[in-house]
Amino acid sequence: MTTRMIFAGFGGQGVMLMGQIISLAGMLQGKNVTWMPSYGPEMRGGTANCTVVISDEPVASPVTSSAEVIVAMNIPSLLKFEPAVTENGYLFINQSVVDREPTRKDIHVVKIPCNEIADELGNLKVANMVMLGAVVGAMNVVDVDSVFKALEKKLAGGKASLIEINKQAILKGIEIAKSQL
């Protein structure tokens, strides 16, 4: 099985880290993976997205014009990538930032109040991990143990103190996504 995903938002929202962690989790499970970043004109505040492909088969190309999973962390990402969701695919929306409804009726929409949950956990910077948890919980592409191992590898060293709150954010995202399905 092959799952194509696009994570999109403003620079600084952690969309690249979401893609890196889920890609690494797939690799840890022995899957074939690609991760391809795309940055706007500025790192922070500009648009950023990455494409992830996780498959049981070799991946021919990291480039995709459509995906089974789209994550829109902001309005410009929703507007740009909603048309790219495959029929019966999943559109994950950060409802803390996106104040409009998607137009498509042939897709599954999962709305997650990422910023509010991150704020409740005590650190707004973990909003991306809330969303990553939602994707993991809804899609079953990778398991949570692999995500935690990938998170520990990505945040090793100076950022190790952030591992626990990021795990809490992922678990909260999984819980919320499962309650919507």
VEXDO-317989 format. One record per residue: x, y, z of N, C-alpha, C in turn; residue number from 1. Coordinates in nm, 3 decimals, padded with zeros to 5 digits. Last residue first. Layout:
N
       nx       ny       nz      cax      cay      caz       cx       cy       cz    n
        X        Y        Z        X        Y        Z        X        Y        Z  NUM
...
REM end
This chain:
181
       nx       ny       nz      cax      cay      caz       cx       cy       cz    n
  -01.375   01.006   01.381  -01.393   00.906   01.274  -01.506   00.809   01.303  181
  -01.335   01.169   01.595  -01.406   01.225   01.478  -01.436   01.122   01.371  180
  -01.182   01.033   01.775  -01.317   01.069   01.818  -01.401   01.126   01.702  179
  -00.941   01.018   01.641  -01.020   00.895   01.655  -01.163   00.926   01.699  178
  -00.854   01.284   01.675  -00.884   01.231   01.542  -00.973   01.108   01.550  177
  -00.815   01.294   01.955  -00.915   01.379   01.892  -00.953   01.327   01.754  176
  -00.608   01.101   01.993  -00.737   01.090   02.063  -00.845   01.171   01.993  175
  -00.401   01.207   01.839  -00.456   01.075   01.807  -00.596   01.062   01.867  174
  -00.355   01.446   01.981  -00.400   01.450   01.841  -00.462   01.318   01.798  173
  -00.261   01.340   02.222  -00.384   01.419   02.223  -00.442   01.428   02.081  172
  -00.022   01.221   02.134  -00.128   01.137   02.192  -00.263   01.210   02.193  171
   00.118   01.453   02.055   00.086   01.348   01.958  -00.029   01.262   02.009  170
   00.144   01.583   02.303   00.071   01.647   02.193   00.029   01.544   02.089  169
   00.307   01.403   02.441   00.172   01.433   02.492   00.085   01.494   02.382  168
   00.536   01.424   02.283   00.465   01.296   02.291   00.322   01.317   02.341  167
   00.604   01.688   02.342   00.570   01.653   02.204   00.496   01.519   02.200  166
   00.669   01.666   02.609   00.552   01.746   02.573   00.508   01.718   02.430  165
   00.902   01.495   02.582   00.782   01.453   02.657   00.658   01.533   02.619  164
   01.093   01.642   02.429   01.037   01.515   02.382   00.906   01.482   02.452  163
   01.224   01.863   02.518   01.094   01.885   02.455   01.025   01.755   02.414  162
   01.473   01.794   02.601   01.377   01.833   02.705   01.236   01.853   02.650  161
   01.618   01.761   02.368   01.566   01.642   02.435   01.463   01.676   02.542  160
   01.750   01.952   02.228   01.604   01.962   02.231   01.538   01.845   02.303  159
   02.020   01.888   02.235   01.974   02.010   02.300   01.824   02.024   02.311  158
   01.971   01.546   02.185   02.066   01.652   02.216   02.001   01.769   02.287  157
   01.690   01.473   01.969   01.801   01.434   02.057   01.891   01.554   02.083  156
   01.474   01.499   01.806   01.489   01.597   01.913   01.600   01.559   02.011  155
   01.489   01.286   01.627   01.491   01.423   01.574   01.518   01.527   01.682  154
   01.474   01.063   01.799   01.593   01.083   01.716   01.603   01.228   01.668  153
   01.220   01.101   01.912   01.338   01.099   02.000   01.467   01.119   01.921  152
   01.064   01.076   01.681   01.066   01.201   01.754   01.190   01.210   01.844  151
   01.106   00.805   01.626   01.151   00.906   01.530   01.162   01.043   01.597  150
   00.981   00.693   01.849   01.124   00.669   01.826   01.182   00.773   01.730  149
   00.718   00.785   01.804   00.790   00.826   01.925   00.941   00.806   01.909  148
   00.663   00.649   01.567   00.660   00.796   01.568   00.737   00.847   01.689  147
   00.672   00.388   01.657   00.771   00.432   01.558   00.778   00.584   01.553  146
   00.447   00.394   01.824   00.579   00.364   01.880   00.690   00.410   01.786  145
   00.234   00.440   01.647   00.275   00.547   01.738   00.412   00.521   01.800  144
   00.290   00.327   01.307   00.240   00.312   01.444   00.302   00.417   01.536  143
   00.165   00.456   00.994   00.276   00.417   01.082   00.220   00.402   01.223  142
  -00.093   00.467   00.901   00.017   00.446   00.804   00.143   00.399   00.877  141
  -00.336   00.530   01.025  -00.269   00.401   01.051  -00.162   00.366   00.948  140
  -00.498   00.761   01.012  -00.454   00.694   00.890  -00.391   00.556   00.910  139
  -00.564   00.872   01.260  -00.669   00.849   01.160  -00.625   00.756   01.047  138
  -00.325   00.887   01.406  -00.442   00.822   01.462  -00.548   00.787   01.360  137
  -00.159   01.034   01.235  -00.120   00.898   01.275  -00.243   00.822   01.325  136
  -00.304   01.277   01.226  -00.278   01.201   01.103  -00.246   01.055   01.137  135
  -00.294   01.348   01.498  -00.422   01.329   01.431  -00.406   01.246   01.304  134
  -00.017   01.379   01.534  -00.089   01.274   01.605  -00.223   01.245   01.541  133
   00.020   01.606   01.378   00.084   01.481   01.339   00.015   01.363   01.407  132
  -00.125   01.791   01.534  -00.172   01.755   01.400  -00.109   01.625   01.352  131
   00.040   01.795   01.758  -00.102   01.761   01.774  -00.156   01.716   01.639  130
   00.270   01.887   01.640   00.268   01.748   01.687   00.126   01.702   01.719  129
   00.205   02.152   01.586   00.233   02.061   01.474   00.228   01.915   01.517  128
   00.185   02.256   01.843   00.063   02.246   01.761   00.085   02.150   01.643  127
   00.400   02.306   02.002   00.369   02.165   01.976   00.240   02.147   01.896  126
   00.424   02.576   02.051   00.509   02.520   01.946   00.480   02.373   01.918  125
   00.277   02.644   02.275   00.215   02.661   02.142   00.295   02.596   02.029  124
   00.260   02.475   02.561   00.362   02.518   02.466   00.301   02.524   02.326  123
   00.067   02.372   02.734   00.166   02.464   02.787   00.274   02.510   02.691  122
  -00.154   02.232   02.669  -00.038   02.154   02.710   00.076   02.241   02.762  121
  -00.316   02.441   02.587  -00.355   02.366   02.707  -00.238   02.285   02.761  120
  -00.177   02.501   02.349  -00.180   02.599   02.458  -00.218   02.532   02.590  119
  -00.235   02.274   02.201  -00.096   02.303   02.235  -00.089   02.402   02.351  118
  -00.511   02.314   02.176  -00.460   02.196   02.247  -00.316   02.219   02.291  117
  -00.515   02.550   02.026  -00.579   02.546   02.157  -00.526   02.429   02.240  116
  -00.382   02.469   01.790  -00.324   02.573   01.876  -00.384   02.571   02.016  115
  -00.554   02.261   01.682  -00.414   02.238   01.720  -00.360   02.341   01.819  114
  -00.829   02.142   01.658  -00.793   02.272   01.715  -00.649   02.269   01.771  113
  -00.893   01.980   01.357  -00.823   01.967   01.484  -00.788   02.107   01.535  112
  -01.104   01.810   01.145  -01.068   01.942   01.198  -01.011   01.925   01.338  111
  -01.106   01.629   00.863  -01.078   01.614   01.006  -01.028   01.749   01.055  110
  -01.301   01.514   00.602  -01.241   01.633   00.662  -01.227   01.609   00.813  109
  -01.287   01.317   00.317  -01.306   01.317   00.462  -01.233   01.438   00.519  108
  -01.450   01.409   00.006  -01.332   01.378   00.088  -01.372   01.375   00.236  107
  -01.642   01.519  -00.151  -01.604   01.380  -00.181  -01.480   01.336  -00.102  106
  -01.692   01.782  -00.127  -01.783   01.694  -00.054  -01.745   01.547  -00.071  105
  -01.497   02.080  -00.103  -01.516   01.944  -00.154  -01.609   01.863  -00.066  104
  -01.447   02.315   00.032  -01.556   02.313  -00.066  -01.589   02.172  -00.115  103
  -01.397   02.364   00.386  -01.353   02.319   00.254  -01.472   02.310   00.160  102
  -01.475   02.665   00.563  -01.503   02.525   00.534  -01.441   02.487   00.399  101
  -01.259   02.872   00.766  -01.354   02.847   00.656  -01.367   02.698   00.631  100
  -01.050   02.941   00.929  -01.185   02.980   00.971  -01.288   02.959   00.860   99
  -00.765   02.809   01.052  -00.849   02.806   00.931  -00.994   02.828   00.973   98
  -00.664   02.804   01.311  -00.619   02.908   01.219  -00.710   02.920   01.096   97
  -00.780   02.595   01.443  -00.741   02.713   01.522  -00.707   02.831   01.432   96
  -00.807   02.385   01.272  -00.922   02.473   01.286  -00.894   02.593   01.377   95
  -00.617   02.261   01.050  -00.591   02.324   01.180  -00.702   02.426   01.202   94
  -00.740   01.977   00.887  -00.740   02.122   00.895  -00.711   02.167   01.038   93
  -00.686   01.725   00.661  -00.672   01.761   00.801  -00.654   01.912   00.809   92
  -00.850   01.533   00.442  -00.802   01.670   00.455  -00.804   01.704   00.604   91
  -00.821   01.228   00.274  -00.838   01.297   00.401  -00.774   01.435   00.397   90
  -01.010   01.081  -00.001  -00.890   01.108   00.076  -00.924   01.190   00.200   89
  -01.218   01.049  -00.173  -01.220   00.969  -00.049  -01.093   00.983   00.034   88
  -01.002   01.157  -00.428  -01.139   01.125  -00.390  -01.137   01.025  -00.274   87
  -00.709   01.328  -00.304  -00.773   01.227  -00.388  -00.917   01.205  -00.341   86
  -00.641   01.670  -00.290  -00.682   01.552  -00.213  -00.751   01.454  -00.308   85
  -00.599   01.896  -00.438  -00.506   01.785  -00.458  -00.542   01.660  -00.377   84
  -00.771   02.101  -00.363  -00.797   02.031  -00.489  -00.709   01.907  -00.511   83
  -00.639   02.181  -00.119  -00.766   02.108  -00.116  -00.796   02.037  -00.248   82
  -00.408   02.340  -00.158  -00.397   02.194  -00.163  -00.528   02.117  -00.155   81
  -00.471   02.618  -00.156  -00.380   02.563  -00.255  -00.394   02.411  -00.270   80
  -00.647   02.653   00.059  -00.685   02.698  -00.074  -00.600   02.632  -00.183   79
  -00.490   02.550   00.270  -00.620   02.491   00.238  -00.659   02.527   00.095   78
  -00.278   02.731   00.264  -00.253   02.589   00.237  -00.382   02.517   00.202   77
  -00.400   02.974   00.336  -00.340   02.959   00.203  -00.313   02.812   00.166   76
  -00.487   02.898   00.608  -00.582   02.920   00.498  -00.516   02.909   00.361   75
  -00.290   02.630   00.762  -00.335   02.768   00.747  -00.425   02.781   00.624   74
  -00.232   02.365   00.761  -00.214   02.434   00.889  -00.259   02.579   00.883   73
  -00.351   02.094   00.617  -00.354   02.239   00.595  -00.348   02.308   00.730   72
  -00.252   01.798   00.485  -00.258   01.871   00.612  -00.248   02.019   00.580   71
  -00.385   01.535   00.302  -00.337   01.674   00.297  -00.355   01.733   00.436   70
  -00.361   01.217   00.171  -00.363   01.295   00.295  -00.306   01.434   00.268   69
  -00.342   01.125  -00.084  -00.449   01.070  -00.001  -00.467   01.149   00.127   68
  -00.276   01.363  -00.343  -00.235   01.287  -00.225  -00.359   01.238  -00.149   67
  -00.129   01.478  -00.651  -00.244   01.449  -00.567  -00.198   01.361  -00.451   66
   00.110   01.511  -00.765   00.015   01.620  -00.787  -00.113   01.598  -00.707   65
   00.436   01.448  -00.638   00.298   01.405  -00.656   00.209   01.527  -00.679   64
   00.763   01.324  -00.616   00.676   01.428  -00.669   00.535   01.372  -00.685   63
   00.929   01.118  -00.557   00.871   01.191  -00.443   00.771   01.297  -00.487   62
   00.892   00.811  -00.736   00.918   00.955  -00.737   00.859   01.020  -00.613   61
   00.874   00.537  -00.677   00.936   00.581  -00.802   00.975   00.728  -00.800   60
   00.937   00.342  -00.407   00.873   00.467  -00.446   00.946   00.521  -00.569   59
   00.876  -00.008  -00.365   00.968   00.102  -00.395   00.891   00.225  -00.445   58
   00.604  -00.079  -00.132   00.675  -00.101  -00.258   00.778   00.010  -00.277   57
   00.483   00.018   00.084   00.539  -00.117   00.099   00.623  -00.153  -00.024   56
   00.542   00.368   00.152   00.492   00.257   00.072   00.556   00.125   00.111   55
   00.491   00.708   00.171   00.525   00.590   00.249   00.461   00.471   00.180   54
   00.591   01.025   00.089   00.532   00.904   00.034   00.583   00.788   00.118   53
   00.538   01.364   00.145   00.587   01.238   00.200   00.515   01.125   00.129   52
   00.623   01.695   00.084   00.553   01.578   00.035   00.619   01.454   00.093   51
   00.577   02.003   00.251   00.659   01.889   00.215   00.569   01.774   00.173   50
   00.583   02.360   00.251   00.514   02.232   00.248   00.614   02.123   00.218   49
   00.533   02.701   00.334   00.621   02.585   00.332   00.534   02.460   00.322   48
   00.532   03.055   00.295   00.467   02.925   00.286   00.570   02.814   00.279   47
   00.673   03.269   00.550   00.643   03.233   00.412   00.575   03.098   00.410   46
   00.719   03.257   00.825   00.615   03.345   00.775   00.580   03.319   00.630   45
   01.048   03.173   00.784   00.944   03.199   00.884   00.844   03.298   00.827   44
   01.168   03.166   00.518   01.154   03.049   00.604   01.041   03.070   00.704   43
   01.036   03.298   00.213   01.094   03.320   00.346   01.076   03.192   00.427   42
   00.931   03.200  -00.027   01.041   03.296  -00.031   01.106   03.323   00.104   41
   00.869   02.852   00.060   00.833   02.977  -00.004   00.952   03.072   00.002   40
   00.993   02.520   00.001   00.986   02.642   00.082   00.941   02.758  -00.004   39
   00.948   02.186   00.027   00.930   02.297  -00.064   00.907   02.422   00.020   38
   01.095   01.853   00.064   01.051   01.984   00.113   01.033   02.085   00.001   37
   01.011   01.524   00.055   01.059   01.631  -00.032   01.005   01.765   00.018   36
   01.074   01.196   00.127   01.036   01.323   00.188   01.096   01.431   00.100   35
   00.982   00.854   00.091   01.046   00.974   00.037   00.992   01.094   00.114   34
   01.026   00.509   00.175   00.983   00.643   00.210   01.055   00.748   00.126   33
   00.929   00.182   00.250   00.997   00.269   00.154   00.938   00.409   00.169   32
   00.955   00.047   00.585   00.881   00.087   00.465   00.970   00.171   00.374   31
   01.052  -00.027   00.833   01.097  -00.101   00.715   01.023  -00.068   00.587   30
   00.996   00.130   01.043   00.909   00.014   01.024   00.944  -00.065   00.899   29
   01.171   00.335   01.006   01.194   00.249   01.121   01.108   00.123   01.114   28
   01.043   00.462   00.789   01.171   00.392   00.769   01.200   00.295   00.882   27
   00.821   00.570   00.925   00.802   00.471   00.819   00.929   00.392   00.793   26
   00.958   00.750   01.088   00.879   00.643   01.149   00.853   00.532   01.047   25
   01.059   00.922   00.894   01.152   00.842   00.973   01.079   00.727   01.041   24
   00.813   01.033   00.811   00.901   00.962   00.716   00.996   00.870   00.790   23
   00.724   01.158   01.039   00.643   01.047   00.986   00.724   00.966   00.884   22
   00.936   01.345   01.069   00.909   01.245   01.173   00.828   01.129   01.117   21
   00.924   01.500   00.835   01.046   01.426   00.869   01.016   01.315   00.969   20
   00.667   01.613   00.853   00.702   01.524   00.742   00.824   01.439   00.773   19
   00.700   01.769   01.086   00.594   01.667   01.078   00.629   01.564   00.970   18
   00.907   01.938   01.002   00.932   01.842   01.109   00.826   01.732   01.110   17
   00.771   02.092   00.814   00.883   02.007   00.770   00.912   01.900   00.875   16
   00.585   02.228   00.972   00.537   02.131   00.873   00.650   02.040   00.824   15
   00.620   02.423   01.171   00.670   02.288   01.192   00.624   02.184   01.091   14
   00.565   02.685   01.139   00.459   02.603   01.199   00.502   02.457   01.217   13
   00.770   02.807   01.002   00.768   02.823   01.147   00.659   02.744   01.216   12
   00.586   02.897   00.718   00.717   02.866   00.773   00.713   02.894   00.923   11
   00.246   02.783   00.715   00.344   02.890   00.717   00.477   02.836   00.764   10
   00.181   02.468   00.545   00.150   02.577   00.637   00.248   02.690   00.620    9
   00.134   02.117   00.485   00.152   02.254   00.438   00.110   02.355   00.543    8
   00.208   01.799   00.374   00.196   01.879   00.495   00.225   02.023   00.455    7
   00.079   01.542   00.191   00.135   01.677   00.179   00.104   01.750   00.308    6
   00.128   01.199   00.110   00.085   01.302   00.203   00.152   01.434   00.170    5
   00.035   00.881  -00.005   00.100   01.008  -00.037   00.041   01.116   00.053    4
   00.085   00.548   00.048   00.012   00.666   00.097   00.096   00.789   00.068    3
   00.048   00.224  -00.077   00.121   00.350  -00.086   00.031   00.463  -00.038    2
   00.084  -00.118   00.000   00.000   00.000   00.000   00.089   00.125   00.000    1
REM end
